[in-house]
Structures are given as C-alpha cells and as structure tokens.
C-alpha cells in the first residue's frame, strides 16, 4: 500500500494508496464499526506495518478483507467445457 504498489480499492471508487490513507479511512468509520473484529485486525496489522514489524502485503490483505467483510462475490455462471471428440475403435 505504499506508492507504486497496488492500491486498495474502496466501494465508492476511491483508492487507498498509503498506510496513512488506510488509517484515515478507519478513523472516519463510526466507532461501533471500528470495534468490529475485522477492523481491529486491520488496524493492528496496519500499525505493525507502519512500525516495520509486519509486511505491507499483510496490511493490504487485512484492509481488503475488512472492506469486503460480509459481501458475497458476484454470481458467475457455471463454466462449461467443450466436449472432446472421441473416435470409438472396435
């Protein structure tokens, strides 16, 4: 989540580019939402990454998981493979 890495997309179309952006996003949430387990985990990992005790990738993953908590992935139609042509030999 540092400049140059993949940003964390928000549902409103904005992106979190830095650890500071992520921290500000969490601070803007209602207090009750901040106390939920997935946001507490993200906060803890963000602090660890800022202090150099954790990886930036872990912070990115924690933010993505917290932002998308409770959302279902979009329904996708089942994939169908084309049948292979076989020749029966007697």
Secondary structure as GFF3:
##gff-version 3
##sequence-region A 1 90
A	DSSP	beta_strand	8	9	.	.	.	ID=ss1
A	DSSP	beta_strand	15	16	.	.	.	ID=ss2
A	DSSP	alpha_helix	19	28	.	.	.	ID=ss3
A	DSSP	alpha_helix	31	34	.	.	.	ID=ss4
A	DSSP	alpha_helix	37	50	.	.	.	ID=ss5
A	DSSP	alpha_helix	56	67	.	.	.	ID=ss6
###
